[in-house]
Amino acid sequence: MERVKIPLVDLKREYIFLKRRIEKQIKECLKTHHWILGEKLKEFEERIKKYLGVRYAIGVASGTDALLLSLRALALKIKKEEFFAREDEIITTPLTFIATAEAIIRSGATPVFVDIDEDTFNISPQAIEKAISKNTKGIVVVHLYGQACKMDSILKIADKHNLFVIEDCAQSFGAQFKGKKLGTWGNVGAFSFFPSKNLGAYGDAGLIITRDLKLAQLVTYLRNHGQKKKYKASYIGYNSRLDSLQAGVLLTKLDYIDGFNKKRIEIAKIYNQALKEIEEIKVPQIPDEEFRHVFHLYTLCVKKRRNKLLKFLKNKGIEARIYYPQLIPFMKAFSSLNKTKNISSALKIKREILSLPLHPFLKEKEIKYIISQVKKFFSNHIRRVC
């Protein structure tokens, strides 16, 4: 019998589904040879503006660059300086990918890590407010796993203290909070199109959206070596341009994103219904009118024996993973460059989280198999205890 192998995400199945349209886009690029800042990028930026309902959309080379260029633009606008100073503090979450904190440090500022909400895994508005000091300049929120932060509460706090808000939407393309798409709440929305994302390119790619003309102009300069005009750099910039091939791939996938996200939600509901009665498991929240979770990752909490379950599933051919096994402030690279507040909930959740395979091309038999193996693990344990 052939060994079962179920990956966390299956990009090969997605390519087979999109093959003809993807290859058409690539052929169009080959005809024009306008690879950098060409027509495909302009078309993608226009389509994104309509989809998200924003005034400005700027394609960049990666999600990490989207965060960094957003921070640099805000430093230029707010401080009239190219970079923030080390005493400038920016509040963010400790439970996220490295890039969020990395961008804050590379922009010159100091990240301040605060606690999370245990139900959503996202940054806690109450923890944000407690951490604000005279040096606080802004907040970088992360809509983790595809679920919205409590943006109304966060923006009230930001307005009260005159702080900027960047939304890290790397995992939440198409998600909403109170009927409004994520990325459109704060001063800036930063997106990653890493291949495994809900909307993914065939390499690194990113996007910045904003309603602020000045910020949009600054980002446009910064992504192209700081040039306002060719060969005339006004700022220390970057080579961070989303190329035509990636724009073409993203244009194709953009037509399907709502359907793909809907399928993700349907699979999450099946998982929840099947697993919610297991006492040792806490399943994630399902989308409602307030939070539209798009399940970039289906992440549940395993109260005991998480690592044993992970090993068991991998032995059964199921590629479950932990996102993220280590909190950022405890990584060597960041340990002396941040300020960490009380993060007891984040420390607890870090020991429990586990992500199961979920993508639009997951087959019914695969879903049933994953569920059956999770149930088998816990039923075996019950029998052993008895």
C-alpha positions as a LaTeX table, in Angstrom:
\begin{tabular}{lrrr}
\hline
Residue & $x$ (\AA) & $y$ (\AA) & $z$ (\AA) \\
\hline
Met1 & 0.00 & 0.00 & 0.00 \\
Glu2 & 1.33 & 3.43 & $-1.02$ \\
Arg3 & 2.24 & 5.66 & 1.92 \\
Val4 & $-0.18$ & 8.53 & 2.53 \\
Lys5 & 1.38 & 11.99 & 2.13 \\
Ile6 & $-0.73$ & 15.08 & 2.75 \\
Pro7 & 1.21 & 18.36 & 2.56 \\
Leu8 & 0.21 & 21.47 & 4.47 \\
Val9 & $-0.38$ & 23.24 & 1.14 \\
Asp10 & $-0.40$ & 21.72 & $-2.35$ \\
Leu11 & 0.88 & 24.20 & $-4.95$ \\
Lys12 & 1.18 & 21.50 & $-7.62$ \\
Arg13 & $-2.59$ & 20.90 & $-7.60$ \\
Glu14 & $-3.19$ & 24.63 & $-7.73$ \\
Tyr15 & $-0.88$ & 24.96 & $-10.75$ \\
Ile16 & $-2.62$ & 22.15 & $-12.62$ \\
Phe17 & $-5.94$ & 23.93 & $-12.02$ \\
Leu18 & $-4.60$ & 27.32 & $-13.22$ \\
Lys19 & $-2.07$ & 26.06 & $-15.79$ \\
Arg20 & $-3.58$ & 27.48 & $-18.99$ \\
Arg21 & $-4.21$ & 30.94 & $-17.58$ \\
Ile22 & $-0.83$ & 31.14 & $-15.84$ \\
Glu23 & 1.00 & 30.17 & $-19.02$ \\
Lys24 & $-1.00$ & 32.74 & $-20.99$ \\
Gln25 & 0.20 & 35.46 & $-18.61$ \\
Ile26 & 3.80 & 34.30 & $-18.92$ \\
Lys27 & 3.62 & 34.29 & $-22.74$ \\
Glu28 & 2.30 & 37.85 & $-22.68$ \\
Cys29 & 5.30 & 38.88 & $-20.59$ \\
Leu30 & 7.63 & 37.17 & $-23.06$ \\
Lys31 & 6.09 & 39.13 & $-25.93$ \\
Thr32 & 6.67 & 42.54 & $-24.37$ \\
His33 & 9.85 & 41.89 & $-22.34$ \\
His34 & 8.77 & 44.70 & $-19.99$ \\
Trp35 & 9.99 & 42.92 & $-16.90$ \\
Ile36 & 10.37 & 45.73 & $-14.35$ \\
Leu37 & 7.67 & 48.34 & $-13.54$ \\
Gly38 & 5.83 & 47.27 & $-16.68$ \\
Glu39 & 2.21 & 46.96 & $-17.77$ \\
Lys40 & 1.51 & 43.77 & $-15.80$ \\
Leu41 & 2.45 & 45.46 & $-12.53$ \\
Lys42 & 0.31 & 48.49 & $-13.32$ \\
Glu43 & $-2.63$ & 46.22 & $-14.17$ \\
Phe44 & $-2.18$ & 44.27 & $-10.95$ \\
Glu45 & $-1.99$ & 47.43 & $-8.85$ \\
Glu46 & $-5.18$ & 48.75 & $-10.45$ \\
Arg47 & $-7.01$ & 45.46 & $-9.89$ \\
Ile48 & $-5.90$ & 45.39 & $-6.25$ \\
Lys49 & $-7.14$ & 48.94 & $-5.69$ \\
Lys50 & $-10.59$ & 47.93 & $-6.90$ \\
Tyr51 & $-10.63$ & 44.67 & $-4.94$ \\
Leu52 & $-9.58$ & 46.24 & $-1.65$ \\
Gly53 & $-11.27$ & 49.59 & $-2.21$ \\
Val54 & $-8.18$ & 51.75 & $-1.69$ \\
Arg55 & $-6.68$ & 54.77 & $-3.45$ \\
Tyr56 & $-3.08$ & 53.56 & $-3.70$ \\
Ala57 & $-1.46$ & 50.15 & $-4.21$ \\
Ile58 & 2.29 & 49.71 & $-4.73$ \\
Gly59 & 3.80 & 46.35 & $-5.65$ \\
Val60 & 7.13 & 45.54 & $-3.94$ \\
Ala61 & 9.57 & 42.65 & $-3.90$ \\
Ser62 & 8.37 & 40.84 & $-0.76$ \\
Gly63 & 6.16 & 41.03 & 2.30 \\
Thr64 & 9.21 & 41.88 & 4.41 \\
Asp65 & 9.97 & 44.82 & 2.13 \\
Ala66 & 6.34 & 45.89 & 2.35 \\
Leu67 & 6.74 & 46.28 & 6.11 \\
Leu68 & 10.15 & 47.95 & 5.93 \\
Leu69 & 9.23 & 50.43 & 3.20 \\
Ser70 & 6.01 & 51.30 & 5.04 \\
Leu71 & 7.99 & 52.06 & 8.21 \\
Arg72 & 10.59 & 54.07 & 6.30 \\
Ala73 & 7.86 & 56.11 & 4.62 \\
Leu74 & 6.23 & 56.81 & 7.98 \\
Ala75 & 9.58 & 57.92 & 9.45 \\
Leu76 & 10.03 & 60.31 & 6.55 \\
Lys77 & 6.51 & 61.69 & 6.88 \\
Ile78 & 6.26 & 61.91 & 10.67 \\
Lys79 & 9.84 & 62.67 & 11.73 \\
Lys80 & 11.22 & 64.14 & 8.51 \\
Glu81 & 14.05 & 61.65 & 8.98 \\
Glu82 & 15.14 & 58.72 & 6.83 \\
Phe83 & 14.98 & 56.31 & 9.77 \\
Phe84 & 13.44 & 56.10 & 13.21 \\
Ala85 & 15.77 & 56.44 & 16.23 \\
Arg86 & 16.54 & 53.59 & 18.61 \\
Glu87 & 14.50 & 55.28 & 21.37 \\
Asp88 & 11.43 & 55.29 & 19.12 \\
Glu89 & 9.18 & 52.40 & 20.16 \\
Ile90 & 6.80 & 50.45 & 17.95 \\
Ile91 & 4.40 & 48.01 & 19.62 \\
Thr92 & 3.80 & 44.61 & 18.06 \\
Thr93 & 3.08 & 40.94 & 18.80 \\
Pro94 & 5.64 & 38.32 & 19.87 \\
Leu95 & 3.73 & 35.54 & 18.06 \\
Thr96 & 4.44 & 36.09 & 14.39 \\
Phe97 & 7.06 & 35.50 & 11.71 \\
Ile98 & 10.51 & 37.08 & 12.12 \\
Ala99 & 9.90 & 39.69 & 9.40 \\
Thr100 & 7.53 & 41.79 & 11.50 \\
Ala101 & 10.13 & 42.59 & 14.17 \\
Glu102 & 13.01 & 42.53 & 11.72 \\
Ala103 & 11.45 & 45.37 & 9.71 \\
Ile104 & 10.94 & 47.49 & 12.84 \\
Ile105 & 14.61 & 47.14 & 13.79 \\
Arg106 & 15.82 & 47.77 & 10.23 \\
Ser107 & 13.75 & 50.96 & 10.16 \\
Gly108 & 15.78 & 52.16 & 13.17 \\
Ala109 & 13.15 & 51.70 & 15.89 \\
Thr110 & 12.81 & 49.37 & 18.87 \\
Pro111 & 10.04 & 46.72 & 18.89 \\
Val112 & 7.98 & 46.46 & 22.07 \\
Phe113 & 6.32 & 43.06 & 22.39 \\
Val114 & 2.98 & 42.83 & 24.18 \\
Asp115 & 0.57 & 40.00 & 24.93 \\
Ile116 & $-2.04$ & 38.35 & 22.75 \\
Asp117 & $-5.70$ & 37.39 & 22.97 \\
Glu118 & $-5.87$ & 33.63 & 23.58 \\
Asp119 & $-9.03$ & 33.18 & 21.48 \\
Thr120 & $-7.74$ & 34.84 & 18.30 \\
Phe121 & $-3.94$ & 34.55 & 18.81 \\
Asn122 & $-3.77$ & 38.22 & 17.82 \\
Ile123 & $-2.35$ & 41.22 & 19.66 \\
Ser124 & $-4.44$ & 42.37 & 22.65 \\
Pro125 & $-5.76$ & 45.96 & 22.53 \\
Gln126 & $-5.61$ & 46.11 & 26.33 \\
Ala127 & $-1.95$ & 45.06 & 26.27 \\
Ile128 & $-1.20$ & 47.70 & 23.64 \\
Glu129 & $-2.62$ & 50.50 & 25.77 \\
Lys130 & $-0.69$ & 49.41 & 28.86 \\
Ala131 & 2.59 & 49.46 & 26.92 \\
Ile132 & 2.32 & 52.98 & 25.48 \\
Ser133 & 5.06 & 55.34 & 26.63 \\
Lys134 & 6.28 & 58.81 & 25.70 \\
Asn135 & 8.51 & 57.14 & 23.08 \\
Thr136 & 5.79 & 55.13 & 21.36 \\
Lys137 & 5.40 & 56.09 & 17.72 \\
Gly138 & 3.18 & 53.37 & 16.30 \\
Ile139 & 1.69 & 49.89 & 16.27 \\
Val140 & 2.26 & 47.00 & 13.87 \\
Val141 & $-0.62$ & 44.55 & 14.13 \\
Val142 & $-0.50$ & 41.08 & 12.55 \\
His143 & $-3.71$ & 39.41 & 11.39 \\
Leu144 & $-2.33$ & 36.01 & 12.29 \\
Tyr145 & $-3.37$ & 32.81 & 10.48 \\
Gly146 & $-5.96$ & 34.81 & 8.47 \\
Gln147 & $-8.04$ & 36.22 & 11.34 \\
Ala148 & $-8.62$ & 39.91 & 11.98 \\
Cys149 & $-7.30$ & 41.82 & 14.95 \\
Lys150 & $-9.84$ & 43.98 & 16.84 \\
Met151 & $-9.19$ & 46.96 & 14.62 \\
Asp152 & $-11.87$ & 49.28 & 16.01 \\
Ser153 & $-10.42$ & 49.04 & 19.52 \\
Ile154 & $-6.86$ & 49.35 & 18.26 \\
Leu155 & $-7.61$ & 52.43 & 16.16 \\
Lys156 & $-9.32$ & 54.13 & 19.11 \\
Ile157 & $-6.15$ & 53.64 & 21.12 \\
Ala158 & $-3.97$ & 54.84 & 18.24 \\
Asp159 & $-6.08$ & 57.97 & 17.69 \\
Lys160 & $-6.06$ & 58.76 & 21.41 \\
His161 & $-2.25$ & 58.64 & 21.55 \\
Asn162 & $-1.54$ & 59.95 & 18.02 \\
Leu163 & 0.09 & 56.71 & 16.83 \\
Phe164 & 0.32 & 55.23 & 13.34 \\
Val165 & $-0.99$ & 51.73 & 12.63 \\
Ile166 & 0.50 & 49.31 & 10.10 \\
Glu167 & $-1.47$ & 46.16 & 9.32 \\
Asp168 & 0.70 & 43.13 & 8.57 \\
Cys169 & $-1.67$ & 41.24 & 6.27 \\
Ala170 & 0.83 & 38.60 & 5.14 \\
Gln171 & $-1.59$ & 35.80 & 6.09 \\
Ser172 & $-4.95$ & 37.48 & 5.60 \\
Phe173 & $-5.59$ & 38.50 & 2.01 \\
Gly174 & $-9.36$ & 38.79 & 1.52 \\
Ala175 & $-10.18$ & 38.68 & 5.23 \\
Gln176 & $-12.46$ & 41.30 & 6.78 \\
Phe177 & $-13.34$ & 42.95 & 10.05 \\
Lys178 & $-16.87$ & 44.35 & 10.38 \\
Gly179 & $-17.37$ & 44.20 & 6.62 \\
Lys180 & $-14.18$ & 46.09 & 5.78 \\
Lys181 & $-11.20$ & 44.33 & 4.22 \\
Leu182 & $-8.03$ & 44.00 & 6.24 \\
Gly183 & $-5.24$ & 46.33 & 5.25 \\
Thr184 & $-7.67$ & 49.22 & 4.79 \\
Trp185 & $-8.11$ & 50.08 & 8.48 \\
Gly186 & $-4.72$ & 51.46 & 9.42 \\
Asn187 & $-2.41$ & 54.01 & 7.84 \\
Val188 & $-0.80$ & 51.28 & 5.75 \\
Gly189 & $-1.54$ & 47.66 & 4.82 \\
Ala190 & 1.45 & 45.39 & 4.05 \\
Phe191 & 0.92 & 42.11 & 2.17 \\
Ser192 & 3.10 & 39.12 & 1.37 \\
Phe193 & 2.55 & 37.00 & $-1.73$ \\
Phe194 & 4.97 & 34.25 & $-0.72$ \\
Pro195 & 3.95 & 31.13 & $-2.69$ \\
Ser196 & 2.17 & 29.42 & 0.21 \\
Lys197 & $-0.06$ & 32.42 & 1.02 \\
Asn198 & $-3.80$ & 32.58 & 0.19 \\
Leu199 & $-2.81$ & 34.76 & $-2.75$ \\
Gly200 & 0.68 & 33.56 & $-3.65$ \\
Ala201 & 3.18 & 34.33 & $-6.39$ \\
Tyr202 & 5.78 & 31.95 & $-7.85$ \\
Gly203 & 8.53 & 33.54 & $-5.78$ \\
Asp204 & 8.81 & 36.48 & $-3.41$ \\
Ala205 & 6.40 & 39.37 & $-3.92$ \\
Gly206 & 4.62 & 41.93 & $-1.77$ \\
Leu207 & 2.28 & 44.91 & $-1.76$ \\
Ile208 & 1.65 & 48.12 & 0.16 \\
Ile209 & $-1.75$ & 49.82 & 0.23 \\
Thr210 & $-2.72$ & 53.18 & 1.70 \\
Arg211 & $-5.20$ & 56.02 & 1.38 \\
Asp212 & $-2.44$ & 58.58 & 2.08 \\
Leu213 & $-0.97$ & 60.23 & $-1.05$ \\
Lys214 & 2.25 & 61.30 & 0.69 \\
Leu215 & 2.94 & 57.78 & 1.99 \\
Ala216 & 2.17 & 56.29 & $-1.43$ \\
Gln217 & 4.63 & 58.66 & $-3.10$ \\
Leu218 & 7.37 & 57.92 & $-0.58$ \\
Val219 & 6.93 & 54.15 & $-0.94$ \\
Thr220 & 7.05 & 54.49 & $-4.73$ \\
Tyr221 & 10.38 & 56.31 & $-4.47$ \\
Leu222 & 11.83 & 53.96 & $-1.85$ \\
Arg223 & 11.05 & 50.79 & $-3.83$ \\
Asn224 & 13.09 & 52.14 & $-6.77$ \\
His225 & 16.37 & 53.16 & $-5.12$ \\
Gly226 & 14.89 & 56.30 & $-3.55$ \\
Gln227 & 14.57 & 57.97 & $-6.94$ \\
Lys228 & 12.03 & 60.69 & $-7.62$ \\
Lys229 & 13.53 & 60.94 & $-11.08$ \\
Lys230 & 15.80 & 58.51 & $-12.89$ \\
Tyr231 & 19.38 & 58.71 & $-11.67$ \\
Lys232 & 18.39 & 61.28 & $-9.00$ \\
Ala233 & 18.04 & 59.58 & $-5.63$ \\
Ser234 & 16.34 & 61.70 & $-2.99$ \\
Tyr235 & 16.36 & 59.00 & $-0.29$ \\
Ile236 & 18.29 & 55.90 & 0.69 \\
Gly237 & 16.13 & 53.40 & $-1.11$ \\
Tyr238 & 15.90 & 49.75 & $-2.12$ \\
Asn239 & 15.68 & 47.55 & $-5.18$ \\
Ser240 & 12.20 & 46.31 & $-4.27$ \\
Arg241 & 10.10 & 46.09 & $-7.40$ \\
Leu242 & 7.46 & 43.43 & $-8.02$ \\
Asp243 & 8.38 & 42.06 & $-11.45$ \\
Ser244 & 6.05 & 41.41 & $-14.37$ \\
Leu245 & 6.11 & 37.61 & $-14.15$ \\
Gln246 & 4.97 & 37.66 & $-10.52$ \\
Ala247 & 2.34 & 40.28 & $-11.32$ \\
Gly248 & 1.00 & 38.04 & $-14.10$ \\
Val249 & 0.76 & 35.04 & $-11.78$ \\
Leu250 & $-1.02$ & 37.15 & $-9.16$ \\
Leu251 & $-3.44$ & 38.57 & $-11.73$ \\
Thr252 & $-4.52$ & 35.04 & $-12.57$ \\
Lys253 & $-4.94$ & 33.96 & $-8.95$ \\
Leu254 & $-6.77$ & 37.14 & $-7.99$ \\
Asp255 & $-9.74$ & 36.00 & $-10.09$ \\
Tyr256 & $-10.09$ & 32.93 & $-7.86$ \\
Ile257 & $-9.20$ & 34.29 & $-4.43$ \\
Asp258 & $-12.75$ & 34.64 & $-3.09$ \\
Gly259 & $-13.64$ & 31.11 & $-4.15$ \\
Phe260 & $-10.42$ & 29.72 & $-2.69$ \\
Asn261 & $-11.00$ & 31.53 & 0.61 \\
Lys262 & $-14.58$ & 30.25 & 0.71 \\
Lys263 & $-13.28$ & 26.70 & 0.29 \\
Arg264 & $-10.81$ & 27.23 & 3.13 \\
Ile265 & $-13.63$ & 28.33 & 5.42 \\
Glu266 & $-15.74$ & 25.29 & 4.43 \\
Ile267 & $-12.89$ & 22.91 & 5.30 \\
Ala268 & $-12.29$ & 24.71 & 8.61 \\
Lys269 & $-15.95$ & 24.19 & 9.51 \\
Ile270 & $-15.64$ & 20.47 & 8.77 \\
Tyr271 & $-12.55$ & 20.25 & 10.99 \\
Asn272 & $-14.26$ & 22.17 & 13.78 \\
Gln273 & $-17.42$ & 20.09 & 13.70 \\
Ala274 & $-15.42$ & 16.85 & 13.82 \\
Leu275 & $-12.85$ & 17.87 & 16.45 \\
Lys276 & $-14.71$ & 20.18 & 18.83 \\
Glu277 & $-15.79$ & 17.34 & 21.14 \\
Ile278 & $-12.23$ & 16.26 & 21.86 \\
Glu279 & $-11.59$ & 17.53 & 25.36 \\
Glu280 & $-7.88$ & 18.22 & 24.85 \\
Ile281 & $-8.46$ & 20.36 & 21.76 \\
Lys282 & $-9.63$ & 23.95 & 21.39 \\
Val283 & $-10.71$ & 24.62 & 17.80 \\
Pro284 & $-10.34$ & 28.06 & 16.18 \\
Gln285 & $-13.14$ & 30.56 & 15.79 \\
Ile286 & $-15.25$ & 30.27 & 12.65 \\
Pro287 & $-15.98$ & 33.46 & 10.64 \\
Asp288 & $-18.97$ & 35.54 & 11.66 \\
Glu289 & $-20.26$ & 38.98 & 10.69 \\
Glu290 & $-17.54$ & 40.67 & 12.74 \\
Phe291 & $-14.48$ & 38.53 & 11.99 \\
Arg292 & $-14.06$ & 36.96 & 8.53 \\
His293 & $-11.23$ & 34.47 & 9.10 \\
Val294 & $-9.84$ & 33.18 & 5.78 \\
Phe295 & $-7.77$ & 30.34 & 7.30 \\
His296 & $-4.39$ & 30.83 & 5.74 \\
Leu297 & $-3.63$ & 28.32 & 8.48 \\
Tyr298 & $-6.04$ & 26.14 & 10.40 \\
Thr299 & $-4.52$ & 26.40 & 13.87 \\
Leu300 & $-5.96$ & 24.72 & 16.92 \\
Cys301 & $-4.75$ & 24.46 & 20.51 \\
Val302 & $-3.76$ & 21.09 & 21.94 \\
Lys303 & $-3.84$ & 21.48 & 25.72 \\
Lys304 & $-1.63$ & 18.46 & 26.42 \\
Arg305 & 0.79 & 16.33 & 24.41 \\
Arg306 & 0.92 & 18.67 & 21.42 \\
Asn307 & 4.37 & 17.47 & 20.37 \\
Lys308 & 3.35 & 13.82 & 20.61 \\
Leu309 & 0.33 & 14.50 & 18.39 \\
Leu310 & 2.58 & 16.30 & 15.89 \\
Lys311 & 4.94 & 13.33 & 15.74 \\
Phe312 & 2.03 & 10.90 & 15.42 \\
Leu313 & 0.50 & 12.82 & 12.49 \\
Lys314 & 3.83 & 13.10 & 10.67 \\
Asn315 & 4.29 & 9.35 & 11.02 \\
Lys316 & 0.89 & 8.96 & 9.37 \\
Gly317 & 1.96 & 11.13 & 6.42 \\
Ile318 & 0.15 & 14.29 & 7.58 \\
Glu319 & 2.27 & 17.44 & 7.36 \\
Ala320 & 1.10 & 19.29 & 10.47 \\
Arg321 & 3.32 & 22.14 & 11.70 \\
Ile322 & 3.81 & 24.61 & 14.53 \\
Tyr323 & 3.48 & 28.29 & 13.61 \\
Tyr324 & 5.46 & 29.55 & 15.51 \\
Pro325 & 7.59 & 27.37 & 17.82 \\
Gln326 & 9.61 & 30.25 & 19.32 \\
Leu327 & 8.48 & 33.74 & 20.27 \\
Ile328 & 10.49 & 36.48 & 18.57 \\
Pro329 & 11.81 & 38.29 & 21.68 \\
Phe330 & 13.61 & 35.11 & 22.78 \\
Met331 & 15.47 & 34.61 & 19.52 \\
Lys332 & 19.18 & 35.41 & 19.72 \\
Ala333 & 19.01 & 38.04 & 16.97 \\
Phe334 & 16.38 & 40.06 & 18.81 \\
Ser335 & 17.13 & 39.43 & 22.47 \\
Ser336 & 19.08 & 42.67 & 23.04 \\
Leu337 & 17.11 & 44.82 & 20.58 \\
Asn338 & 13.61 & 44.78 & 22.01 \\
Lys339 & 11.48 & 45.55 & 25.03 \\
Thr340 & 9.17 & 42.79 & 26.21 \\
Lys341 & 6.14 & 43.35 & 28.43 \\
Asn342 & 4.01 & 40.71 & 30.15 \\
Ile343 & 3.41 & 38.05 & 27.48 \\
Ser344 & 2.06 & 35.20 & 29.62 \\
Ser345 & $-0.76$ & 34.32 & 27.20 \\
Ala346 & 1.65 & 34.19 & 24.26 \\
Leu347 & 3.96 & 31.89 & 26.23 \\
Lys348 & 1.04 & 29.59 & 27.03 \\
Ile349 & $-0.36$ & 29.51 & 23.48 \\
Lys350 & 3.10 & 28.89 & 21.99 \\
Arg351 & 3.15 & 25.53 & 23.77 \\
Glu352 & $-0.29$ & 24.52 & 22.42 \\
Ile353 & $-0.66$ & 25.67 & 18.81 \\
Leu354 & $-0.69$ & 23.19 & 15.94 \\
Ser355 & $-1.67$ & 23.75 & 12.30 \\
Leu356 & $-3.33$ & 21.02 & 10.21 \\
Pro357 & $-3.22$ & 20.87 & 6.39 \\
Leu358 & $-5.75$ & 23.20 & 4.81 \\
His359 & $-5.89$ & 24.51 & 1.25 \\
Pro360 & $-8.55$ & 24.79 & $-1.49$ \\
Phe361 & $-7.46$ & 21.58 & $-3.21$ \\
Leu362 & $-7.62$ & 19.31 & $-0.18$ \\
Lys363 & $-9.69$ & 16.25 & $-1.13$ \\
Glu364 & $-12.63$ & 14.98 & 0.89 \\
Lys365 & $-10.91$ & 11.65 & 1.55 \\
Glu366 & $-7.82$ & 13.50 & 2.80 \\
Ile367 & $-9.88$ & 15.63 & 5.18 \\
Lys368 & $-11.56$ & 12.50 & 6.55 \\
Tyr369 & $-8.21$ & 10.78 & 6.92 \\
Ile370 & $-6.71$ & 13.72 & 8.86 \\
Ile371 & $-9.73$ & 13.85 & 11.16 \\
Ser372 & $-9.66$ & 10.10 & 11.70 \\
Gln373 & $-5.98$ & 10.15 & 12.67 \\
Val374 & $-6.43$ & 13.03 & 15.15 \\
Lys375 & $-9.33$ & 11.14 & 16.73 \\
Lys376 & $-7.31$ & 7.91 & 16.73 \\
Phe377 & $-4.48$ & 9.59 & 18.65 \\
Phe378 & $-6.78$ & 10.76 & 21.43 \\
Ser379 & $-8.86$ & 7.56 & 21.55 \\
Asn380 & $-5.67$ & 5.49 & 21.88 \\
His381 & $-4.64$ & 7.66 & 24.80 \\
Ile382 & $-8.02$ & 7.21 & 26.50 \\
Arg383 & $-7.79$ & 3.43 & 26.14 \\
Arg384 & $-4.27$ & 3.40 & 27.60 \\
Val385 & $-5.41$ & 5.51 & 30.58 \\
Cys386 & $-8.39$ & 3.21 & 31.21 \\
\hline
\end{tabular}
